[in-house]
Amino acid sequence: MENNHTILGIKITDRIKEAGEVQRVLTRYGCSIKTRLGLHEVSDDYCSSSGLILLELTGPADDQAKLHDELVKIPGVITRRMDF
């Protein structure tokens, strides 16, 4: 039997403004998230205002769809989905 893997990429254009709402949605659907990786550019004198979150999703497809639908309603959030 083959396992399906779904990766959801989330681009947050203004982390200061949108990160709180994104975090609330991710917490609400925490049981649908198997792996989470957050990326943003940072150095000694610079911290990017945008960020990228990669999620490996698990569980019912309906819950995954609800997670996606709530995220895309947040202004400044862009998502892309990959299915393997």
mmCIF file of the N, C-alpha and C atoms, coordinates in Angstrom:
data_MODEL
# 
_entry.id   MODEL 
# 
loop_
_atom_site.group_PDB 
_atom_site.id 
_atom_site.type_symbol 
_atom_site.label_atom_id 
_atom_site.label_alt_id 
_atom_site.label_comp_id 
_atom_site.label_asym_id 
_atom_site.label_entity_id 
_atom_site.label_seq_id 
_atom_site.pdbx_PDB_ins_code 
_atom_site.Cartn_x 
_atom_site.Cartn_y 
_atom_site.Cartn_z 
_atom_site.occupancy 
_atom_site.B_iso_or_equiv 
_atom_site.pdbx_formal_charge 
_atom_site.auth_seq_id 
_atom_site.auth_comp_id 
_atom_site.auth_asym_id 
_atom_site.auth_atom_id 
_atom_site.pdbx_PDB_model_num 
ATOM 1   N N  . MET A 1 1  ? 0.841   -1.185 0.000  1.00 0.00 ? 1  MET A N  1 
ATOM 2   C CA . MET A 1 1  ? 0.000   0.000  0.000  1.00 0.00 ? 1  MET A CA 1 
ATOM 3   C C  . MET A 1 1  ? 0.887   1.250  0.000  1.00 0.00 ? 1  MET A C  1 
ATOM 4   N N  . GLU A 1 2  ? 0.568   2.196  -0.850 1.00 0.00 ? 2  GLU A N  1 
ATOM 5   C CA . GLU A 1 2  ? 1.361   3.411  -0.998 1.00 0.00 ? 2  GLU A CA 1 
ATOM 6   C C  . GLU A 1 2  ? 0.810   4.520  -0.109 1.00 0.00 ? 2  GLU A C  1 
ATOM 7   N N  . ASN A 1 3  ? 1.693   5.209  0.600  1.00 0.00 ? 3  ASN A N  1 
ATOM 8   C CA . ASN A 1 3  ? 1.293   6.346  1.428  1.00 0.00 ? 3  ASN A CA 1 
ATOM 9   C C  . ASN A 1 3  ? 1.297   7.607  0.588  1.00 0.00 ? 3  ASN A C  1 
ATOM 10  N N  . ASN A 1 4  ? 0.280   8.440  0.753  1.00 0.00 ? 4  ASN A N  1 
ATOM 11  C CA . ASN A 1 4  ? 0.245   9.738  0.098  1.00 0.00 ? 4  ASN A CA 1 
ATOM 12  C C  . ASN A 1 4  ? 0.872   10.765 1.017  1.00 0.00 ? 4  ASN A C  1 
ATOM 13  N N  . HIS A 1 5  ? 1.598   11.692 0.421  1.00 0.00 ? 5  HIS A N  1 
ATOM 14  C CA . HIS A 1 5  ? 2.211   12.770 1.185  1.00 0.00 ? 5  HIS A CA 1 
ATOM 15  C C  . HIS A 1 5  ? 1.726   14.090 0.618  1.00 0.00 ? 5  HIS A C  1 
ATOM 16  N N  . THR A 1 6  ? 1.188   14.934 1.487  1.00 0.00 ? 6  THR A N  1 
ATOM 17  C CA . THR A 1 6  ? 0.739   16.257 1.081  1.00 0.00 ? 6  THR A CA 1 
ATOM 18  C C  . THR A 1 6  ? 1.579   17.288 1.805  1.00 0.00 ? 6  THR A C  1 
ATOM 19  N N  . ILE A 1 7  ? 2.175   18.192 1.021  1.00 0.00 ? 7  ILE A N  1 
ATOM 20  C CA . ILE A 1 7  ? 2.959   19.297 1.553  1.00 0.00 ? 7  ILE A CA 1 
ATOM 21  C C  . ILE A 1 7  ? 2.210   20.586 1.227  1.00 0.00 ? 7  ILE A C  1 
ATOM 22  N N  . LEU A 1 8  ? 2.025   21.422 2.236  1.00 0.00 ? 8  LEU A N  1 
ATOM 23  C CA . LEU A 1 8  ? 1.382   22.714 2.038  1.00 0.00 ? 8  LEU A CA 1 
ATOM 24  C C  . LEU A 1 8  ? 2.405   23.795 2.335  1.00 0.00 ? 8  LEU A C  1 
ATOM 25  N N  . GLY A 1 9  ? 2.690   24.630 1.340  1.00 0.00 ? 9  GLY A N  1 
ATOM 26  C CA . GLY A 1 9  ? 3.582   25.764 1.511  1.00 0.00 ? 9  GLY A CA 1 
ATOM 27  C C  . GLY A 1 9  ? 2.759   27.005 1.804  1.00 0.00 ? 9  GLY A C  1 
ATOM 28  N N  . ILE A 1 10 ? 3.181   27.765 2.802  1.00 0.00 ? 10 ILE A N  1 
ATOM 29  C CA . ILE A 1 10 ? 2.467   28.977 3.202  1.00 0.00 ? 10 ILE A CA 1 
ATOM 30  C C  . ILE A 1 10 ? 3.455   30.137 3.174  1.00 0.00 ? 10 ILE A C  1 
ATOM 31  N N  . LYS A 1 11 ? 3.203   31.126 2.326  1.00 0.00 ? 11 LYS A N  1 
ATOM 32  C CA . LYS A 1 11 ? 4.031   32.345 2.299  1.00 0.00 ? 11 LYS A CA 1 
ATOM 33  C C  . LYS A 1 11 ? 3.271   33.432 3.035  1.00 0.00 ? 11 LYS A C  1 
ATOM 34  N N  . ILE A 1 12 ? 3.948   34.007 4.026  1.00 0.00 ? 12 ILE A N  1 
ATOM 35  C CA . ILE A 1 12 ? 3.376   35.101 4.805  1.00 0.00 ? 12 ILE A CA 1 
ATOM 36  C C  . ILE A 1 12 ? 4.128   36.362 4.397  1.00 0.00 ? 12 ILE A C  1 
ATOM 37  N N  . THR A 1 13 ? 3.424   37.316 3.790  1.00 0.00 ? 13 THR A N  1 
ATOM 38  C CA . THR A 1 13 ? 4.101   38.486 3.243  1.00 0.00 ? 13 THR A CA 1 
ATOM 39  C C  . THR A 1 13 ? 4.490   39.505 4.309  1.00 0.00 ? 13 THR A C  1 
ATOM 40  N N  . ASP A 1 14 ? 3.768   39.536 5.433  1.00 0.00 ? 14 ASP A N  1 
ATOM 41  C CA . ASP A 1 14 ? 4.098   40.453 6.525  1.00 0.00 ? 14 ASP A CA 1 
ATOM 42  C C  . ASP A 1 14 ? 3.936   39.705 7.842  1.00 0.00 ? 14 ASP A C  1 
ATOM 43  N N  . ARG A 1 15 ? 5.041   39.129 8.319  1.00 0.00 ? 15 ARG A N  1 
ATOM 44  C CA . ARG A 1 15 ? 4.993   38.279 9.516  1.00 0.00 ? 15 ARG A CA 1 
ATOM 45  C C  . ARG A 1 15 ? 4.457   39.018 10.738 1.00 0.00 ? 15 ARG A C  1 
ATOM 46  N N  . ILE A 1 16 ? 4.802   40.286 10.883 1.00 0.00 ? 16 ILE A N  1 
ATOM 47  C CA . ILE A 1 16 ? 4.340   41.056 12.043 1.00 0.00 ? 16 ILE A CA 1 
ATOM 48  C C  . ILE A 1 16 ? 2.819   41.157 12.045 1.00 0.00 ? 16 ILE A C  1 
ATOM 49  N N  . LYS A 1 17 ? 2.248   41.406 10.878 1.00 0.00 ? 17 LYS A N  1 
ATOM 50  C CA . LYS A 1 17 ? 0.809   41.623 10.760 1.00 0.00 ? 17 LYS A CA 1 
ATOM 51  C C  . LYS A 1 17 ? 0.008   40.322 10.739 1.00 0.00 ? 17 LYS A C  1 
ATOM 52  N N  . GLU A 1 18 ? 0.484   39.295 10.042 1.00 0.00 ? 18 GLU A N  1 
ATOM 53  C CA . GLU A 1 18 ? -0.331  38.106 9.797  1.00 0.00 ? 18 GLU A CA 1 
ATOM 54  C C  . GLU A 1 18 ? 0.036   36.877 10.610 1.00 0.00 ? 18 GLU A C  1 
ATOM 55  N N  . ALA A 1 19 ? 1.195   36.859 11.238 1.00 0.00 ? 19 ALA A N  1 
ATOM 56  C CA . ALA A 1 19 ? 1.659   35.637 11.908 1.00 0.00 ? 19 ALA A CA 1 
ATOM 57  C C  . ALA A 1 19 ? 0.715   35.174 13.018 1.00 0.00 ? 19 ALA A C  1 
ATOM 58  N N  . GLY A 1 20 ? 0.134   36.097 13.757 1.00 0.00 ? 20 GLY A N  1 
ATOM 59  C CA . GLY A 1 20 ? -0.761  35.717 14.850 1.00 0.00 ? 20 GLY A CA 1 
ATOM 60  C C  . GLY A 1 20 ? -1.970  34.945 14.361 1.00 0.00 ? 20 GLY A C  1 
ATOM 61  N N  . GLU A 1 21 ? -2.602  35.443 13.307 1.00 0.00 ? 21 GLU A N  1 
ATOM 62  C CA . GLU A 1 21 ? -3.788  34.753 12.762 1.00 0.00 ? 21 GLU A CA 1 
ATOM 63  C C  . GLU A 1 21 ? -3.406  33.424 12.132 1.00 0.00 ? 21 GLU A C  1 
ATOM 64  N N  . VAL A 1 22 ? -2.265  33.384 11.433 1.00 0.00 ? 22 VAL A N  1 
ATOM 65  C CA . VAL A 1 22 ? -1.795  32.117 10.854 1.00 0.00 ? 22 VAL A CA 1 
ATOM 66  C C  . VAL A 1 22 ? -1.571  31.100 11.967 1.00 0.00 ? 22 VAL A C  1 
ATOM 67  N N  . GLN A 1 23 ? -0.938  31.517 13.047 1.00 0.00 ? 23 GLN A N  1 
ATOM 68  C CA . GLN A 1 23 ? -0.679  30.610 14.164 1.00 0.00 ? 23 GLN A CA 1 
ATOM 69  C C  . GLN A 1 23 ? -1.975  30.088 14.777 1.00 0.00 ? 23 GLN A C  1 
ATOM 70  N N  . ARG A 1 24 ? -2.991  30.940 14.900 1.00 0.00 ? 24 ARG A N  1 
ATOM 71  C CA . ARG A 1 24 ? -4.285  30.490 15.437 1.00 0.00 ? 24 ARG A CA 1 
ATOM 72  C C  . ARG A 1 24 ? -4.898  29.392 14.558 1.00 0.00 ? 24 ARG A C  1 
ATOM 73  N N  . VAL A 1 25 ? -4.813  29.582 13.240 1.00 0.00 ? 25 VAL A N  1 
ATOM 74  C CA . VAL A 1 25 ? -5.355  28.565 12.323 1.00 0.00 ? 25 VAL A CA 1 
ATOM 75  C C  . VAL A 1 25 ? -4.546  27.270 12.438 1.00 0.00 ? 25 VAL A C  1 
ATOM 76  N N  . LEU A 1 26 ? -3.223  27.375 12.474 1.00 0.00 ? 26 LEU A N  1 
ATOM 77  C CA . LEU A 1 26 ? -2.395  26.166 12.578 1.00 0.00 ? 26 LEU A CA 1 
ATOM 78  C C  . LEU A 1 26 ? -2.662  25.435 13.893 1.00 0.00 ? 26 LEU A C  1 
ATOM 79  N N  . THR A 1 27 ? -2.873  26.164 14.957 1.00 0.00 ? 27 THR A N  1 
ATOM 80  C CA . THR A 1 27 ? -3.186  25.535 16.243 1.00 0.00 ? 27 THR A CA 1 
ATOM 81  C C  . THR A 1 27 ? -4.532  24.817 16.179 1.00 0.00 ? 27 THR A C  1 
ATOM 82  N N  . ARG A 1 28 ? -5.521  25.450 15.547 1.00 0.00 ? 28 ARG A N  1 
ATOM 83  C CA . ARG A 1 28 ? -6.857  24.850 15.421 1.00 0.00 ? 28 ARG A CA 1 
ATOM 84  C C  . ARG A 1 28 ? -6.801  23.522 14.651 1.00 0.00 ? 28 ARG A C  1 
ATOM 85  N N  . TYR A 1 29 ? -5.901  23.413 13.690 1.00 0.00 ? 29 TYR A N  1 
ATOM 86  C CA . TYR A 1 29 ? -5.783  22.204 12.872 1.00 0.00 ? 29 TYR A CA 1 
ATOM 87  C C  . TYR A 1 29 ? -4.508  21.426 13.187 1.00 0.00 ? 29 TYR A C  1 
ATOM 88  N N  . GLY A 1 30 ? -4.014  21.547 14.389 1.00 0.00 ? 30 GLY A N  1 
ATOM 89  C CA . GLY A 1 30 ? -2.766  20.908 14.794 1.00 0.00 ? 30 GLY A CA 1 
ATOM 90  C C  . GLY A 1 30 ? -2.726  19.408 14.572 1.00 0.00 ? 30 GLY A C  1 
ATOM 91  N N  . CYS A 1 31 ? -3.867  18.735 14.707 1.00 0.00 ? 31 CYS A N  1 
ATOM 92  C CA . CYS A 1 31 ? -3.897  17.279 14.510 1.00 0.00 ? 31 CYS A CA 1 
ATOM 93  C C  . CYS A 1 31 ? -3.791  16.889 13.034 1.00 0.00 ? 31 CYS A C  1 
ATOM 94  N N  . SER A 1 32 ? -3.865  17.868 12.135 1.00 0.00 ? 32 SER A N  1 
ATOM 95  C CA . SER A 1 32 ? -3.701  17.606 10.703 1.00 0.00 ? 32 SER A CA 1 
ATOM 96  C C  . SER A 1 32 ? -2.277  17.877 10.239 1.00 0.00 ? 32 SER A C  1 
ATOM 97  N N  . ILE A 1 33 ? -1.414  18.340 11.160 1.00 0.00 ? 33 ILE A N  1 
ATOM 98  C CA . ILE A 1 33 ? -0.043  18.714 10.806 1.00 0.00 ? 33 ILE A CA 1 
ATOM 99  C C  . ILE A 1 33 ? 0.928   17.701 11.407 1.00 0.00 ? 33 ILE A C  1 
ATOM 100 N N  . LYS A 1 34 ? 1.588   16.955 10.527 1.00 0.00 ? 34 LYS A N  1 
ATOM 101 C CA . LYS A 1 34 ? 2.567   15.963 10.968 1.00 0.00 ? 34 LYS A CA 1 
ATOM 102 C C  . LYS A 1 34 ? 3.937   16.605 11.186 1.00 0.00 ? 34 LYS A C  1 
ATOM 103 N N  . THR A 1 35 ? 4.330   17.482 10.254 1.00 0.00 ? 35 THR A N  1 
ATOM 104 C CA . THR A 1 35 ? 5.637   18.150 10.324 1.00 0.00 ? 35 THR A CA 1 
ATOM 105 C C  . THR A 1 35 ? 5.447   19.612 9.950  1.00 0.00 ? 35 THR A C  1 
ATOM 106 N N  . ARG A 1 36 ? 6.188   20.482 10.647 1.00 0.00 ? 36 ARG A N  1 
ATOM 107 C CA . ARG A 1 36 ? 6.130   21.922 10.368 1.00 0.00 ? 36 ARG A CA 1 
ATOM 108 C C  . ARG A 1 36 ? 7.549   22.470 10.342 1.00 0.00 ? 36 ARG A C  1 
ATOM 109 N N  . LEU A 1 37 ? 7.843   23.251 9.283  1.00 0.00 ? 37 LEU A N  1 
ATOM 110 C CA . LEU A 1 37 ? 9.156   23.871 9.145  1.00 0.00 ? 37 LEU A CA 1 
ATOM 111 C C  . LEU A 1 37 ? 8.951   25.337 8.780  1.00 0.00 ? 37 LEU A C  1 
ATOM 112 N N  . GLY A 1 38 ? 9.504   26.244 9.573  1.00 0.00 ? 38 GLY A N  1 
ATOM 113 C CA . GLY A 1 38 ? 9.388   27.670 9.314  1.00 0.00 ? 38 GLY A CA 1 
ATOM 114 C C  . GLY A 1 38 ? 10.705  28.235 8.821  1.00 0.00 ? 38 GLY A C  1 
ATOM 115 N N  . LEU A 1 39 ? 10.644  29.061 7.783  1.00 0.00 ? 39 LEU A N  1 
ATOM 116 C CA . LEU A 1 39 ? 11.844  29.652 7.187  1.00 0.00 ? 39 LEU A CA 1 
ATOM 117 C C  . LEU A 1 39 ? 11.652  31.153 7.004  1.00 0.00 ? 39 LEU A C  1 
ATOM 118 N N  . HIS A 1 40 ? 12.648  31.931 7.370  1.00 0.00 ? 40 HIS A N  1 
ATOM 119 C CA . HIS A 1 40 ? 12.688  33.341 7.009  1.00 0.00 ? 40 HIS A CA 1 
ATOM 120 C C  . HIS A 1 40 ? 14.137  33.801 7.029  1.00 0.00 ? 40 HIS A C  1 
ATOM 121 N N  . GLU A 1 41 ? 14.404  34.811 6.232  1.00 0.00 ? 41 GLU A N  1 
ATOM 122 C CA . GLU A 1 41 ? 15.779  35.296 6.107  1.00 0.00 ? 41 GLU A CA 1 
ATOM 123 C C  . GLU A 1 41 ? 16.140  36.140 7.323  1.00 0.00 ? 41 GLU A C  1 
ATOM 124 N N  . VAL A 1 42 ? 17.309  35.849 7.897  1.00 0.00 ? 42 VAL A N  1 
ATOM 125 C CA . VAL A 1 42 ? 17.761  36.590 9.068  1.00 0.00 ? 42 VAL A CA 1 
ATOM 126 C C  . VAL A 1 42 ? 19.291  36.651 9.063  1.00 0.00 ? 42 VAL A C  1 
ATOM 127 N N  . SER A 1 43 ? 19.827  37.776 9.526  1.00 0.00 ? 43 SER A N  1 
ATOM 128 C CA . SER A 1 43 ? 21.277  37.928 9.693  1.00 0.00 ? 43 SER A CA 1 
ATOM 129 C C  . SER A 1 43 ? 21.494  38.812 10.912 1.00 0.00 ? 43 SER A C  1 
ATOM 130 N N  . ASP A 1 44 ? 22.734  39.187 11.165 1.00 0.00 ? 44 ASP A N  1 
ATOM 131 C CA . ASP A 1 44 ? 23.035  40.005 12.337 1.00 0.00 ? 44 ASP A CA 1 
ATOM 132 C C  . ASP A 1 44 ? 22.284  41.336 12.348 1.00 0.00 ? 44 ASP A C  1 
ATOM 133 N N  . ASP A 1 45 ? 22.078  41.921 11.173 1.00 0.00 ? 45 ASP A N  1 
ATOM 134 C CA . ASP A 1 45 ? 21.438  43.232 11.119 1.00 0.00 ? 45 ASP A CA 1 
ATOM 135 C C  . ASP A 1 45 ? 20.159  43.268 10.274 1.00 0.00 ? 45 ASP A C  1 
ATOM 136 N N  . TYR A 1 46 ? 19.580  42.111 9.999  1.00 0.00 ? 46 TYR A N  1 
ATOM 137 C CA . TYR A 1 46 ? 18.384  42.080 9.154  1.00 0.00 ? 46 TYR A CA 1 
ATOM 138 C C  . TYR A 1 46 ? 17.500  40.898 9.516  1.00 0.00 ? 46 TYR A C  1 
ATOM 139 N N  . CYS A 1 47 ? 16.200  41.153 9.574  1.00 0.00 ? 47 CYS A N  1 
ATOM 140 C CA . CYS A 1 47 ? 15.226  40.076 9.770  1.00 0.00 ? 47 CYS A CA 1 
ATOM 141 C C  . CYS A 1 47 ? 14.077  40.335 8.804  1.00 0.00 ? 47 CYS A C  1 
ATOM 142 N N  . SER A 1 48 ? 13.877  39.429 7.874  1.00 0.00 ? 48 SER A N  1 
ATOM 143 C CA . SER A 1 48 ? 12.880  39.594 6.830  1.00 0.00 ? 48 SER A CA 1 
ATOM 144 C C  . SER A 1 48 ? 11.472  39.711 7.411  1.00 0.00 ? 48 SER A C  1 
ATOM 145 N N  . SER A 1 49 ? 10.670  40.557 6.794  1.00 0.00 ? 49 SER A N  1 
ATOM 146 C CA . SER A 1 49 ? 9.280   40.696 7.230  1.00 0.00 ? 49 SER A CA 1 
ATOM 147 C C  . SER A 1 49 ? 8.393   39.599 6.646  1.00 0.00 ? 49 SER A C  1 
ATOM 148 N N  . SER A 1 50 ? 8.899   38.874 5.648  1.00 0.00 ? 50 SER A N  1 
ATOM 149 C CA . SER A 1 50 ? 8.115   37.769 5.081  1.00 0.00 ? 50 SER A CA 1 
ATOM 150 C C  . SER A 1 50 ? 8.676   36.445 5.588  1.00 0.00 ? 50 SER A C  1 
ATOM 151 N N  . GLY A 1 51 ? 7.882   35.403 5.432  1.00 0.00 ? 51 GLY A N  1 
ATOM 152 C CA . GLY A 1 51 ? 8.330   34.089 5.880  1.00 0.00 ? 51 GLY A CA 1 
ATOM 153 C C  . GLY A 1 51 ? 7.650   32.990 5.104  1.00 0.00 ? 51 GLY A C  1 
ATOM 154 N N  . LEU A 1 52 ? 8.159   31.797 5.243  1.00 0.00 ? 52 LEU A N  1 
ATOM 155 C CA . LEU A 1 52 ? 7.638   30.625 4.565  1.00 0.00 ? 52 LEU A CA 1 
ATOM 156 C C  . LEU A 1 52 ? 7.491   29.505 5.582  1.00 0.00 ? 52 LEU A C  1 
ATOM 157 N N  . ILE A 1 53 ? 6.349   28.848 5.568  1.00 0.00 ? 53 ILE A N  1 
ATOM 158 C CA . ILE A 1 53 ? 6.101   27.689 6.426  1.00 0.00 ? 53 ILE A CA 1 
ATOM 159 C C  . ILE A 1 53 ? 5.789   26.512 5.510  1.00 0.00 ? 53 ILE A C  1 
ATOM 160 N N  . LEU A 1 54 ? 6.432   25.387 5.761  1.00 0.00 ? 54 LEU A N  1 
ATOM 161 C CA . LEU A 1 54 ? 6.139   24.151 5.040  1.00 0.00 ? 54 LEU A CA 1 
ATOM 162 C C  . LEU A 1 54 ? 5.495   23.184 6.012  1.00 0.00 ? 54 LEU A C  1 
ATOM 163 N N  . LEU A 1 55 ? 4.356   22.632 5.617  1.00 0.00 ? 55 LEU A N  1 
ATOM 164 C CA . LEU A 1 55 ? 3.640   21.674 6.454  1.00 0.00 ? 55 LEU A CA 1 
ATOM 165 C C  . LEU A 1 55 ? 3.532   20.344 5.729  1.00 0.00 ? 55 LEU A C  1 
ATOM 166 N N  . GLU A 1 56 ? 3.767   19.249 6.450  1.00 0.00 ? 56 GLU A N  1 
ATOM 167 C CA . GLU A 1 56 ? 3.419   17.921 5.967  1.00 0.00 ? 56 GLU A CA 1 
ATOM 168 C C  . GLU A 1 56 ? 2.093   17.591 6.637  1.00 0.00 ? 56 GLU A C  1 
ATOM 169 N N  . LEU A 1 57 ? 1.055   17.410 5.814  1.00 0.00 ? 57 LEU A N  1 
ATOM 170 C CA . LEU A 1 57 ? -0.282  17.204 6.348  1.00 0.00 ? 57 LEU A CA 1 
ATOM 171 C C  . LEU A 1 57 ? -0.602  15.728 6.514  1.00 0.00 ? 57 LEU A C  1 
ATOM 172 N N  . THR A 1 58 ? -1.518  15.453 7.423  1.00 0.00 ? 58 THR A N  1 
ATOM 173 C CA . THR A 1 58 ? -1.969  14.098 7.696  1.00 0.00 ? 58 THR A CA 1 
ATOM 174 C C  . THR A 1 58 ? -3.451  14.141 8.032  1.00 0.00 ? 58 THR A C  1 
ATOM 175 N N  . GLY A 1 59 ? -4.085  12.980 8.100  1.00 0.00 ? 59 GLY A N  1 
ATOM 176 C CA . GLY A 1 59 ? -5.480  12.928 8.511  1.00 0.00 ? 59 GLY A CA 1 
ATOM 177 C C  . GLY A 1 59 ? -6.449  13.097 7.366  1.00 0.00 ? 59 GLY A C  1 
ATOM 178 N N  . PRO A 1 60 ? -7.727  13.277 7.721  1.00 0.00 ? 60 PRO A N  1 
ATOM 179 C CA . PRO A 1 60 ? -8.790  13.347 6.706  1.00 0.00 ? 60 PRO A CA 1 
ATOM 180 C C  . PRO A 1 60 ? -8.600  14.505 5.725  1.00 0.00 ? 60 PRO A C  1 
ATOM 181 N N  . ALA A 1 61 ? -8.881  14.224 4.465  1.00 0.00 ? 61 ALA A N  1 
ATOM 182 C CA . ALA A 1 61 ? -8.760  15.246 3.412  1.00 0.00 ? 61 ALA A CA 1 
ATOM 183 C C  . ALA A 1 61 ? -9.664  16.440 3.685  1.00 0.00 ? 61 ALA A C  1 
ATOM 184 N N  . ASP A 1 62 ? -10.830 16.216 4.287  1.00 0.00 ? 62 ASP A N  1 
ATOM 185 C CA . ASP A 1 62 ? -11.742 17.326 4.603  1.00 0.00 ? 62 ASP A CA 1 
ATOM 186 C C  . ASP A 1 62 ? -11.096 18.312 5.575  1.00 0.00 ? 62 ASP A C  1 
ATOM 187 N N  . ASP A 1 63 ? -10.402 17.795 6.602  1.00 0.00 ? 63 ASP A N  1 
ATOM 188 C CA . ASP A 1 63 ? -9.730  18.668 7.561  1.00 0.00 ? 63 ASP A CA 1 
ATOM 189 C C  . ASP A 1 63 ? -8.588  19.435 6.898  1.00 0.00 ? 63 ASP A C  1 
ATOM 190 N N  . GLN A 1 64 ? -7.866  18.775 6.011  1.00 0.00 ? 64 GLN A N  1 
ATOM 191 C CA . GLN A 1 64 ? -6.784  19.446 5.282  1.00 0.00 ? 64 GLN A CA 1 
ATOM 192 C C  . GLN A 1 64 ? -7.343  20.574 4.421  1.00 0.00 ? 64 GLN A C  1 
ATOM 193 N N  . ALA A 1 65 ? -8.474  20.326 3.784  1.00 0.00 ? 65 ALA A N  1 
ATOM 194 C CA . ALA A 1 65 ? -9.108  21.343 2.941  1.00 0.00 ? 65 ALA A CA 1 
ATOM 195 C C  . ALA A 1 65 ? -9.589  22.523 3.779  1.00 0.00 ? 65 ALA A C  1 
ATOM 196 N N  . LYS A 1 66 ? -10.137 22.256 4.958  1.00 0.00 ? 66 LYS A N  1 
ATOM 197 C CA . LYS A 1 66 ? -10.593 23.333 5.845  1.00 0.00 ? 66 LYS A CA 1 
ATOM 198 C C  . LYS A 1 66 ? -9.412  24.187 6.309  1.00 0.00 ? 66 LYS A C  1 
ATOM 199 N N  . LEU A 1 67 ? -8.303  23.538 6.644  1.00 0.00 ? 67 LEU A N  1 
ATOM 200 C CA . LEU A 1 67 ? -7.084  24.256 7.032  1.00 0.00 ? 67 LEU A CA 1 
ATOM 201 C C  . LEU A 1 67 ? -6.662  25.200 5.905  1.00 0.00 ? 67 LEU A C  1 
ATOM 202 N N  . HIS A 1 68 ? -6.576  24.666 4.702  1.00 0.00 ? 68 HIS A N  1 
ATOM 203 C CA . HIS A 1 68 ? -6.191  25.470 3.532  1.00 0.00 ? 68 HIS A CA 1 
ATOM 204 C C  . HIS A 1 68 ? -7.163  26.627 3.321  1.00 0.00 ? 68 HIS A C  1 
ATOM 205 N N  . ASP A 1 69 ? -8.468  26.345 3.381  1.00 0.00 ? 69 ASP A N  1 
ATOM 206 C CA . ASP A 1 69 ? -9.480  27.370 3.136  1.00 0.00 ? 69 ASP A CA 1 
ATOM 207 C C  . ASP A 1 69 ? -9.392  28.518 4.143  1.00 0.00 ? 69 ASP A C  1 
ATOM 208 N N  . GLU A 1 70 ? -9.109  28.196 5.399  1.00 0.00 ? 70 GLU A N  1 
ATOM 209 C CA . GLU A 1 70 ? -8.977  29.252 6.410  1.00 0.00 ? 70 GLU A CA 1 
ATOM 210 C C  . GLU A 1 70 ? -7.715  30.085 6.194  1.00 0.00 ? 70 GLU A C  1 
ATOM 211 N N  . LEU A 1 71 ? -6.633  29.426 5.792  1.00 0.00 ? 71 LEU A N  1 
ATOM 212 C CA . LEU A 1 71 ? -5.384  30.161 5.560  1.00 0.00 ? 71 LEU A CA 1 
ATOM 213 C C  . LEU A 1 71 ? -5.508  31.150 4.410  1.00 0.00 ? 71 LEU A C  1 
ATOM 214 N N  . VAL A 1 72 ? -6.144  30.750 3.307  1.00 0.00 ? 72 VAL A N  1 
ATOM 215 C CA . VAL A 1 72 ? -6.211  31.637 2.138  1.00 0.00 ? 72 VAL A CA 1 
ATOM 216 C C  . VAL A 1 72 ? -7.128  32.832 2.370  1.00 0.00 ? 72 VAL A C  1 
ATOM 217 N N  . LYS A 1 73 ? -7.944  32.797 3.407  1.00 0.00 ? 73 LYS A N  1 
ATOM 218 C CA . LYS A 1 73 ? -8.791  33.941 3.739  1.00 0.00 ? 73 LYS A CA 1 
ATOM 219 C C  . LYS A 1 73 ? -8.012  35.048 4.444  1.00 0.00 ? 73 LYS A C  1 
ATOM 220 N N  . ILE A 1 74 ? -6.812  34.745 4.924  1.00 0.00 ? 74 ILE A N  1 
ATOM 221 C CA . ILE A 1 74 ? -6.009  35.727 5.640  1.00 0.00 ? 74 ILE A CA 1 
ATOM 222 C C  . ILE A 1 74 ? -5.282  36.597 4.613  1.00 0.00 ? 74 ILE A C  1 
ATOM 223 N N  . PRO A 1 75 ? -5.503  37.919 4.649  1.00 0.00 ? 75 PRO A N  1 
ATOM 224 C CA . PRO A 1 75 ? -4.804  38.802 3.701  1.00 0.00 ? 75 PRO A CA 1 
ATOM 225 C C  . PRO A 1 75 ? -3.291  38.662 3.860  1.00 0.00 ? 75 PRO A C  1 
ATOM 226 N N  . GLY A 1 76 ? -2.574  38.637 2.730  1.00 0.00 ? 76 GLY A N  1 
ATOM 227 C CA . GLY A 1 76 ? -1.118  38.542 2.769  1.00 0.00 ? 76 GLY A CA 1 
ATOM 228 C C  . GLY A 1 76 ? -0.585  37.131 2.904  1.00 0.00 ? 76 GLY A C  1 
ATOM 229 N N  . VAL A 1 77 ? -1.469  36.135 2.815  1.00 0.00 ? 77 VAL A N  1 
ATOM 230 C CA . VAL A 1 77 ? -1.050  34.732 2.900  1.00 0.00 ? 77 VAL A CA 1 
ATOM 231 C C  . VAL A 1 77 ? -1.296  34.062 1.549  1.00 0.00 ? 77 VAL A C  1 
ATOM 232 N N  . ILE A 1 78 ? -0.271  33.401 1.042  1.00 0.00 ? 78 ILE A N  1 
ATOM 233 C CA . ILE A 1 78 ? -0.333  32.682 -0.237 1.00 0.00 ? 78 ILE A CA 1 
ATOM 234 C C  . ILE A 1 78 ? 0.006   31.228 0.047  1.00 0.00 ? 78 ILE A C  1 
ATOM 235 N N  . THR A 1 79 ? -0.745  30.299 -0.525 1.00 0.00 ? 79 THR A N  1 
ATOM 236 C CA . THR A 1 79 ? -0.478  28.875 -0.301 1.00 0.00 ? 79 THR A CA 1 
ATOM 237 C C  . THR A 1 79 ? -0.252  28.150 -1.619 1.00 0.00 ? 79 THR A C  1 
ATOM 238 N N  . ARG A 1 80 ? 0.521   27.084 -1.533 1.00 0.00 ? 80 ARG A N  1 
ATOM 239 C CA . ARG A 1 80 ? 0.729   26.151 -2.647 1.00 0.00 ? 80 ARG A CA 1 
ATOM 240 C C  . ARG A 1 80 ? 0.737   24.757 -2.065 1.00 0.00 ? 80 ARG A C  1 
ATOM 241 N N  . ARG A 1 81 ? 0.141   23.822 -2.787 1.00 0.00 ? 81 ARG A N  1 
ATOM 242 C CA . ARG A 1 81 ? 0.013   22.456 -2.303 1.00 0.00 ? 81 ARG A CA 1 
ATOM 243 C C  . ARG A 1 81 ? 0.729   21.509 -3.260 1.00 0.00 ? 81 ARG A C  1 
ATOM 244 N N  . MET A 1 82 ? 1.418   20.533 -2.673 1.00 0.00 ? 82 MET A N  1 
ATOM 245 C CA . MET A 1 82 ? 2.068   19.480 -3.449 1.00 0.00 ? 82 MET A CA 1 
ATOM 246 C C  . MET A 1 82 ? 1.599   18.134 -2.919 1.00 0.00 ? 82 MET A C  1 
ATOM 247 N N  . ASP A 1 83 ? 1.193   17.261 -3.828 1.00 0.00 ? 83 ASP A N  1 
ATOM 248 C CA . ASP A 1 83 ? 0.771   15.915 -3.460 1.00 0.00 ? 83 ASP A CA 1 
ATOM 249 C C  . ASP A 1 83 ? 1.693   14.899 -4.134 1.00 0.00 ? 83 ASP A C  1 
ATOM 250 N N  . PHE A 1 84 ? 2.197   13.966 -3.339 1.00 0.00 ? 84 PHE A N  1 
ATOM 251 C CA . PHE A 1 84 ? 3.101   12.920 -3.840 1.00 0.00 ? 84 PHE A CA 1 
ATOM 252 C C  . PHE A 1 84 ? 2.465   11.566 -3.613 1.00 0.00 ? 84 PHE A C  1 
# 
